[in-house]
Every structure is written in C-alpha cells, then in structure tokens.
Amino acid sequence: MKTLQVAALLAGLGQGVLADPTCTHASLITDLSERLIDGRAEMSRFAAANYGTTAIYLLIRYADQEPQALFDRVLNDGARAPRRLGDLRDAYALSQPGGLSAWDATDPDDLAAFVGFQPSARRAFLLADDGVTYLEFARAVYALDDFALVNQFDTLNRFGTQVAFALADQPVARRAAIAKMFEQEGELWTAAAILADLPDRSAITLFVERHADAEAFSEIEPLEMLSYSTIGALDSAVPLQSLAGLSEDSRAFRTQNTVAMQAALAGQPADYSLIYLNQSGRTAEVAEAARGLLDQVEQDLIDPVADPEAAWLALLYGLVADVDRQDMHNTLQSYDWPARSIRWFAGRAVETLDVMMAKDAYGPVARGDSTDLPGPPEAFSGSTDWVMWASVAARLAANDVPSDPATALPVIELSWERGDYPAAIAAAEKMLEHAEAMDFYKDAARRLDALCGPTLTMPGGAIRFGGMPIFRFDTF
C-alpha cells in the first residue's frame, strides 16, 4: 500500500456518539498522554511497544495536536514502535476527506493491507462511503488466486459480523441503509449481520422472511447464529425463531446464554462473566446475575461506560447470591482479568474484584460522606488487606495522605474515588515503580475519556474487540 501523507488536522465527518469537546478532564488526559509518550524511553524494548498509540489518539482529541508530528515523535524516540500504530494512522487517514483515494482494489498490496485491517481502520474504511468501497475490495479479494489471503479474509469476514460490529455506534437509519445496499448486492450474510444488531428485531425477522429460500441460509438459521454476537445489548426480548422446535430445557439454556451475552455487551470495557460461565458451566446462575445488571442499566442505576466497576460488582453480587462462595472464588482465581490497560492493578480476576469491592466500600469514607467502616461483603475473598483500606480511607478523609509505598494501591484508588484525580496521579508518580506507573497512566487516561463522552469505547467492545480501544475520528 502506498504511504499516506496525513498533515491536516482532522475534521469531524461522522454521526457517532460525541465526546464533549469542553470536557473538564481534558488537561489531565493530555498530561497523562504526555507522560506515556515520554515514559516509553525508560521501558524495556518490548514493553515500550505497549504504550503510545492510545496516548497519540488522546492528544489529537483533547490537545488538538498535529497527528503527523505525533506519529513521527514515537517513531523517532529510540523505543520500539507502539503496537497498533498502523491501525491509528490508517483510521486517521481514512477519516479525512478523500481518504479512500489512495486505495486501489487492483493493487495486490492494497488488498493485502485491506485484509489485514485492524478494527479502527476497518471501521473508517466502511464509513468513508457507507461500505461501497469495502464491498468492492471484498469482492476483489475473493477473486484473487491466493488461497491464504482469501482464507484469512473469509475467516475474519465470516457471516459479516465484523461489518456489523464496526457500524454499531452509528444511527439506526444509517445502518439500515448500509444493510440495504449489501442486500441489494446479494451480500446476504453481511446484510443480516447488520440488521440483527439493530434494537428493533423486526428488521432481521422481515429480512429472513424475504430470503427464506436463499441458498446462503440453507444450512444455518441466521437469526440464531447472529443473535449471540450481534444482539443489541439492552434488547431483552430475543425472538429466536429456531427455538420453536427445541425442548423446554434447550430453549431455556439458549435464552440464558443470550442474556449472559447481553450483559457482557452492556458497555463495560471488559467482561469476566462469560469466562466464568465457560470455566464453571453455571449458565443459569450467570444469566440470573446478568438479568440483575441489565435491569439496573435499564433503570439508569448503573452506567457501565462511565462506571464499569459498578457493573462488574453487580454481576459479582448476583453470582454470589446463587453459587457457593468458595467455588466462585476458585473459578475466579483461575484466570487473569482484565488487561492492565483497563485496570492497572489487575491480577487474577478474584483479586481484581476484591480491590473493586474495597474501593466501593470505602469510597464514601474517603470522601467524608460516611464515618462507618463496613466489613467485607460476602463476595470478598481476602486477597487485599481490608483493614488497610479502612485506615487509608479514614486518613484521606482527614487530608492525611499516607506515604508508605505499601499503601500505594488504596491511596491511589481511594483518591480516585474522592474525585481527586490529580492527587491519584501524583501518588502514582511518587509511590509506584515506573512500569507500574505507566500502566496506571494508561488506565487513568481511558477512565477519564470514559467520563468525557467517550471516544475510545464502541458498543459491545468488551466482547467484539476484546476490550481494545477503537480510534474513532468521526466522533469529534
């Protein structure tokens, strides 16, 4: 693919969920992003690659910095190039007026780059002209005499779900229009995937009726196949047509799985409940906890984008009400969760959730809203020092900040719970080793972005994109 020259500042082109351009946290996000780019030079060769790409995106977004200068800055700083930098650069270039003009469907290199797109670039490519050029490139790939490349694209493009995922933040009317284009062009699976993701299930139902005899659907009922991965997060009535002939137990099992998926797609940047379901086999119990979370989201009691920890704890408390506590802890001890770019203190899932419970319990104390020192909830496993959290919370309420490095975790996270983000950042700089501080800066920047719009989050991103940030230049 030809090198794209990107020099002009970005222009807002799309209709995505807008971030607030006057966000009061912009200066902190800028500061954290600068720390991440500057701090790369002190990291080991491979570790340095974990930092920089998201920071560049946030500096473009919140500090109006020139993109090409930022790209050059990280490529010339002597550290290993950041991961996903190509995804960011392509997404930016494709978001500019005429961004598709550098791409040629007869160029083998361009076709190979198209097949290798990461999510941000794929999304920008689709939105540049509502999928018309995407379809041209897809057909050109399938026409190639290159089994490996065709197989790579076919695996990624299976049932058109990646297209649906990339469009999930767009208005319903725009998605429906793009689905109509794919349908008219005979790309039925892609059209079905987009329509299956709309909140109004009648669109996919009518589509299936229109194409009941289509050869593409002769072996797999598309409504069932697509519902688990593309169902709208808060649609509680899922009319799976293929359930009609199943036994009552089978129908209940599939419905439970769908509810669990809905909760995992609700907006939090990562999910542990489906891993727990797969490890434990406790489908009914996870579904019951998922229903509780979805009810709270629908009632506006929890915002899983701005406050994902509330969503994660709601699922946990729902689980512990129905399963043996020790059994639950053993399962949550078996895997790490989430990535440290999402929560810098993450370890085993049970340990991460223990920290969140302590924060939730002692946040009111640290803020001075309560003097009660609650005991640990039933779901607590004991992997973090509950007494220390109580002590640190009381001291912060009295404006007496501990300096012992052993208290770094509660000092930083309870300062965050107080809403004193500068104090949390200062504590991380003072009390953490450089590598751990870098993880905190990356996590903190994403948390603050989530309070500002956000721009890094896509609907269902915890499952659809594995929690990775998606760089969307049409949202500002």
C-alpha positions in Angstrom: 0.0 0.0 0.0 1.2 3.5 -0.8 2.3 5.7 2.1 -0.4 8.1 3.0 0.6 11.7 3.9 -1.5 13.0 6.7 -0.8 16.6 7.7 -4.0 18.5 8.1 -5.9 18.4 11.4 -8.9 16.1 11.4 -12.4 17.1 10.5 -15.4 15.6 12.2 -17.3 13.7 9.5 -19.5 11.1 11.2 -22.5 10.8 13.4 -21.1 8.8 16.2 -21.6 9.3 19.9 -19.9 12.7 20.5 -17.4 13.3 23.2 -17.7 16.7 25.0 -15.0 18.9 23.4 -15.0 21.1 26.5 -14.5 18.2 28.9 -13.2 19.4 32.2 -10.7 16.5 32.3 -9.0 17.4 29.0 -5.9 18.8 30.7 -5.4 15.7 32.8 -5.9 13.4 29.8 -3.3 15.5 28.0 -0.9 15.3 30.9 -1.3 11.5 31.2 -0.8 11.1 27.5 2.4 13.1 27.5 3.7 11.0 30.4 3.0 7.9 28.4 4.9 9.0 25.3 7.8 10.5 27.3 8.0 7.4 29.6 8.4 5.0 26.7 12.2 5.6 26.6 12.6 4.2 30.1 10.8 0.9 29.3 12.5 -2.2 28.1 12.5 -2.8 24.4 9.4 -5.0 24.1 7.5 -3.3 27.0 7.8 0.1 25.3 5.5 -1.1 22.5 2.6 -1.3 24.9 2.5 2.5 25.2 2.0 5.4 22.8 -0.8 4.7 20.4 -3.8 5.5 22.7 -1.8 8.4 24.0 -1.4 9.8 20.5 -5.1 9.5 19.8 -6.0 11.3 23.0 -3.5 14.1 22.3 -5.2 14.6 18.9 -8.6 14.5 20.5 -8.1 16.6 23.7 -5.0 18.8 22.9 -5.6 19.4 19.2 -2.0 18.3 18.5 -0.9 17.7 14.9 -1.2 13.9 14.0 1.9 13.5 11.8 4.1 15.2 14.3 2.9 12.8 17.0 3.5 9.8 14.7 7.0 11.0 13.9 7.6 11.6 17.6 7.1 7.9 18.7 8.8 6.5 15.6 11.9 8.6 16.3 12.2 8.3 20.1 14.5 5.3 20.1 12.0 3.0 21.6 10.2 0.1 19.9 7.3 1.4 17.8 3.9 1.3 19.6 1.5 -1.6 18.8 -1.5 -0.7 16.7 0.2 2.5 15.4 -0.7 1.4 11.9 -4.4 1.0 12.9 -4.4 4.5 14.3 -2.6 6.0 11.2 -4.9 4.3 8.8 -8.0 5.2 10.7 -7.0 8.8 10.8 -6.1 9.0 7.1 -9.3 7.2 6.0 -11.3 9.7 8.1 -10.1 12.6 6.1 -11.9 14.0 3.0 -10.8 11.8 0.1 -9.2 9.3 2.4 -10.2 6.4 0.0 -8.5 8.0 -2.9 -5.1 6.4 -2.0 -6.6 2.9 -2.2 -6.8 0.8 -5.3 -8.7 -2.5 -5.5 -6.4 -3.7 -8.3 -3.3 -3.3 -6.3 -2.3 -6.6 -4.5 -0.5 -4.7 -1.8 -3.7 -2.6 -1.0 -5.8 -5.8 -1.0 -3.4 -7.4 1.4 -3.5 -4.3 3.7 -7.3 -4.3 3.5 -7.5 -8.0 4.6 -5.1 -7.2 7.5 -7.0 -4.2 8.7 -7.4 -3.9 12.5 -10.8 -2.7 13.9 -10.3 1.1 13.8 -9.1 1.1 10.2 -11.8 -1.3 9.1 -14.4 0.9 10.6 -13.0 4.1 9.0 -12.9 2.3 5.6 -16.5 1.3 5.9 -17.7 4.7 7.0 -15.8 6.6 4.3 -18.5 5.8 1.8 -21.0 3.6 3.7 -19.5 0.3 2.6 -19.4 0.7 -1.2 -15.6 0.6 -1.5 -15.5 -2.1 1.2 -17.7 -4.3 -0.9 -15.5 -3.6 -4.0 -12.4 -4.6 -2.1 -14.0 -7.7 -0.6 -15.1 -8.9 -4.0 -11.6 -8.2 -5.3 -10.1 -10.3 -2.5 -12.4 -13.3 -3.3 -11.4 -13.0 -6.9 -7.7 -13.5 -6.1 -5.8 -16.7 -6.8 -4.3 -16.5 -3.3 -5.8 -19.2 -1.0 -4.0 -17.9 2.1 -5.2 -14.3 1.7 -8.8 -15.4 0.7 -9.0 -17.8 3.6 -7.7 -15.1 6.0 -10.4 -12.7 4.9 -13.1 -15.3 4.8 -12.3 -16.3 8.4 -12.4 -12.7 9.6 -15.4 -11.8 7.5 -17.5 -14.9 8.5 -21.2 -14.0 8.4 -20.4 -10.3 8.1 -20.2 -9.8 11.9 -17.1 -7.6 11.7 -19.0 -5.1 9.5 -21.9 -5.1 12.0 -19.5 -4.5 14.9 -17.8 -1.6 13.1 -21.1 0.1 12.5 -22.6 -0.5 16.0 -22.3 3.2 17.1 -24.0 4.6 14.0 -27.6 5.8 13.9 -30.1 3.1 13.1 -31.1 4.7 9.8 -27.6 4.7 8.5 -27.0 1.1 9.5 -30.3 0.1 7.9 -29.3 1.9 4.6 -25.9 0.2 4.5 -27.6 -3.2 5.1 -30.0 -2.4 2.2 -27.0 -1.8 0.0 -25.4 -5.1 0.9 -28.7 -6.9 0.5 -29.3 -5.4 -3.0 -25.8 -6.5 -3.9 -26.5 -10.1 -2.9 -24.3 -10.0 0.2 -27.0 -11.5 2.4 -24.9 -12.6 5.4 -23.4 -9.1 5.8 -26.9 -7.5 5.5 -28.3 -10.0 8.0 -25.5 -9.3 10.5 -26.1 -5.5 10.4 -29.9 -5.9 10.7 -29.5 -8.5 13.5 -27.7 -5.8 15.6 -30.5 -3.2 15.4 -32.6 -2.7 18.5 -35.8 -3.4 16.5 -35.8 -7.1 15.9 -38.5 -6.8 13.2 -35.8 -5.8 10.7 -34.0 -9.1 10.8 -37.2 -11.1 11.1 -38.6 -9.5 7.9 -35.2 -10.0 6.2 -35.2 -13.7 6.9 -38.8 -13.9 5.6 -37.7 -12.2 2.4 -34.9 -14.6 1.9 -36.4 -17.8 3.3 -35.3 -19.8 0.3 -31.9 -18.3 -0.2 -29.1 -20.8 -0.7 -26.9 -18.8 1.7 -29.2 -19.7 4.6 -29.9 -23.3 3.6 -27.8 -24.8 6.4 -27.8 -22.2 9.2 -30.7 -20.2 10.6 -29.2 -16.7 10.6 -31.3 -15.2 13.3 -29.9 -17.8 15.8 -26.4 -17.7 14.5 -26.1 -13.9 14.7 -28.0 -13.2 17.9 -25.3 -14.2 20.3 -22.7 -11.9 18.8 -24.7 -9.0 17.4 -27.7 -8.7 19.6 -28.3 -5.2 20.9 -27.1 -5.0 24.5 -30.4 -4.0 26.1 -32.9 -5.8 23.9 -34.5 -8.1 26.5 -36.9 -9.9 24.1 -35.0 -12.0 21.6 -37.3 -13.8 19.2 -35.1 -16.7 18.2 -37.2 -18.4 15.5 -35.2 -21.6 15.7 -36.1 -22.1 19.3 -39.7 -23.2 18.4 -38.8 -26.8 17.9 -36.5 -27.3 20.8 -37.2 -28.9 24.1 -38.0 -26.6 27.1 -34.6 -27.2 28.6 -32.7 -26.5 25.4 -34.8 -23.3 24.8 -34.1 -22.1 28.4 -30.3 -22.9 28.0 -30.1 -20.8 24.8 -32.1 -18.0 26.2 -29.8 -17.9 29.3 -26.7 -17.8 27.1 -28.2 -14.9 25.2 -29.0 -12.9 28.4 -25.4 -13.5 29.6 -24.1 -12.2 26.3 -26.4 -9.1 26.5 -24.9 -8.2 29.9 -21.4 -8.7 28.6 -22.2 -6.3 25.8 -23.7 -3.7 28.1 -20.9 -1.1 27.8 -18.2 -2.0 30.3 -14.7 -2.2 28.6 -14.0 -5.8 29.7 -16.0 -8.7 30.9 -15.3 -11.6 33.2 -18.7 -13.2 33.4 -18.6 -15.2 30.2 -15.1 -16.5 31.1 -16.6 -17.5 34.5 -19.6 -19.2 32.7 -17.3 -21.2 30.4 -15.0 -22.2 33.3 -17.7 -23.1 35.7 -20.6 -24.2 33.5 -23.0 -22.2 35.7 -25.2 -20.9 32.8 -28.4 -20.4 34.8 -26.6 -18.5 37.6 -24.7 -16.2 35.3 -27.9 -15.5 33.4 -29.7 -14.5 36.6 -26.9 -12.2 37.6 -26.9 -10.8 34.1 -30.6 -10.0 34.3 -30.0 -8.1 37.5 -27.3 -6.0 35.8 -29.5 -5.3 32.8 -32.4 -4.3 35.0 -30.2 -1.7 36.8 -28.8 -0.4 33.5 -32.3 0.0 32.0 -33.4 1.9 35.2 -30.3 4.2 34.8 -29.0 3.0 38.2 -25.7 1.9 36.6 -23.8 3.5 33.7 -21.5 0.7 32.6 -19.4 3.0 30.3 -18.7 5.8 32.9 -18.7 3.4 35.9 -17.8 -0.1 34.7 -16.8 -1.2 38.2 -20.4 -0.8 39.4 -21.5 -3.2 36.6 -18.7 -5.7 37.4 -19.7 -5.7 41.1 -23.4 -6.0 40.3 -22.6 -9.2 38.3 -20.4 -10.5 41.2 -23.0 -9.9 43.9 -25.6 -11.5 41.7 -23.4 -14.6 41.3 -22.5 -15.0 45.0 -26.2 -15.0 45.8 -26.7 -18.1 43.8 -23.5 -20.1 43.9 -21.1 -21.4 46.6 -18.7 -18.6 47.5 -15.6 -20.8 47.7 -16.5 -22.4 44.4 -16.9 -19.0 42.8 -13.6 -17.8 44.2 -11.8 -20.9 42.9 -13.1 -20.3 39.4 -12.2 -16.5 39.5 -8.8 -17.5 40.8 -8.1 -19.5 37.6 -7.7 -16.6 35.2 -6.2 -13.1 34.9 -8.7 -10.3 34.3 -8.8 -7.6 32.8 -5.8 -6.2 30.9 -3.7 -3.8 32.9 -4.5 -1.1 30.3 -8.1 -1.3 31.7 -7.2 -1.6 35.4 -3.6 -1.2 36.3 -4.0 -3.2 39.5 -5.4 -6.2 37.7 -4.2 -9.7 38.6 -6.3 -12.8 39.0 -10.0 -12.0 38.5 -10.8 -12.7 42.1 -8.0 -10.3 43.2 -9.1 -7.5 40.9 -12.7 -7.8 42.1 -11.5 -7.7 45.7 -9.9 -4.3 45.1 -13.1 -3.0 43.5 -15.1 -4.2 46.5 -12.8 -2.4 48.9 -13.0 0.8 46.8 -16.7 0.6 46.7 -16.9 0.1 50.4 -14.5 2.8 51.5 -15.1 5.4 48.8 -17.8 7.2 50.9 -15.4 7.2 53.9 -12.5 8.7 51.8 -14.9 11.4 50.5 -16.0 12.2 54.0 -19.6 11.2 53.2 -19.6 8.5 55.9 -17.7 7.5 59.1 -18.9 3.9 59.0 -16.2 1.4 58.4 -18.1 -1.6 56.8 -16.9 -5.1 56.9 -16.2 -7.0 53.8 -19.1 -8.2 51.7 -19.9 -11.9 51.2 -18.2 -12.0 47.8 -14.8 -10.8 49.2 -12.1 -13.4 49.1 -9.5 -11.7 51.3 -6.8 -11.2 48.7 -6.3 -7.5 49.7 -5.9 -6.0 53.1 -9.4 -4.8 54.1 -8.1 -3.2 57.3 -5.5 -1.2 55.4 -8.2 0.1 53.1 -10.2 1.3 56.1 -7.2 3.0 57.6 -6.2 4.8 54.3 -9.8 5.9 53.7 -10.0 7.5 57.2 -6.7 9.2 56.7 -7.6 10.6 53.3 -10.9 12.0 54.7 -8.7 13.9 57.2 -6.4 15.1 54.4 -3.6 13.0 55.9 -2.1 11.2 52.9 0.0 8.1 53.7 3.4 8.0 52.1 4.3 4.3 52.8 4.7 2.6 49.4 2.8 -0.4 50.8 -0.3 1.7 50.8 0.1 2.8 47.2 -2.9 0.9 45.9 -5.5 2.2 48.3 -4.1 5.7 48.3 -4.3 5.9 44.5 -7.7 4.3 44.1 -9.4 6.0 47.0 -8.0 9.3 45.8 -9.7 8.4 42.6 -12.9 7.6 44.4 -12.7 11.0 46.0 -12.7 12.5 42.6 -9.3 14.0 43.3 -7.7 12.8 40.0 -4.6 15.0 40.3 -3.9 13.5 43.7 -4.2 10.0 42.4 -1.8 10.8 39.5 0.7 12.4 41.9 0.5 9.4 44.2 1.2 7.1 41.3 4.2 9.1 40.2 5.6 9.1 43.7 4.7 5.7 45.0 4.9 3.3 42.0 7.8 1.9 40.0 8.0 3.3 36.5 6.4 0.3 34.7 3.5 0.2 37.1 3.0 3.9 36.9 2.9 3.7 33.1 0.1 1.1 33.5 -1.8 3.5 35.8 -1.4 6.4 33.4 -2.8 4.4 30.5 -5.7 3.1 32.6 -6.4 6.6 34.1 -6.5 8.3 30.7 -9.0 5.8 29.5 -11.1 6.2 32.6 -11.2 10.0 32.2 -12.0 9.6 28.5 -15.0 7.5 29.5 -16.2 10.4 31.6 -16.0 12.7 28.6 -18.1 11.0 26.0 -16.3 8.7 25.4 -14.3 8.3 22.2 -12.5 5.1 22.8 -15.5 2.9 23.5 -17.6 1.0 21.0 -20.9 -0.7 21.8 -20.2 -4.3 22.9 -16.4 -3.7 22.7 -15.7 -5.9 25.7 -16.6 -9.0 23.6 -16.4 -7.8 20.0 -13.0 -6.1 20.2 -11.5 -7.8 23.3 -11.6 -4.5 25.2 -9.1 -2.8 22.9 -9.7 0.9 22.3 -11.2 1.8 18.9 -9.8 5.0 17.4 -12.8 7.0 16.0 -12.0 10.3 14.4 -15.6 10.9 13.3 -16.8 11.4 16.9 -15.2 14.8 17.3 
